[in-house]
Amino acid sequence: MEVFFPKKSSDGFTLIELMVVIAVLAITVMVAVPSMR
């Protein structure tokens, strides 16, 4: 991640990284929920 996002804010996460993490979690949930049923 440091290669693509070298600039870090004070809390250690950039807005782009936060959006990427949320997107990955959302995709994981959408994939996992139907398989649990």
N, C-alpha and C positions, 0 to 999 in steps of 0.2 A: 504493500500500500504506500510505503514511503517513496517509491519510485514514481508513482502517479500523483501523489499528493505530498510534495515536499514541504509545503507551507502548513504549519500547525498553529492553531489558535491556543489560547491560554489553557483551555480545558482539555486539550489533546486531540480534539476532533474538529475537522473542518465540516462545513455544512454539506459538502458533496459526500464526504465519507458517511455522515449521519444518514443522508438520503439513500445511499447505497445499502447500508446496513438495514434500514427500514424496508427497502424494496426486497432484499433477500429474505428477511423474516416474513414478509407478506406472502411471497411466492412459496416459501416453505410451508406456511400455514395453509394456503390454498391447496397445496398438493397433499398435505398430511390429513386434513380434515375429511375429505371424501373417502380416503382409504381406511379411516378409523370406523366409519359407519358400516 
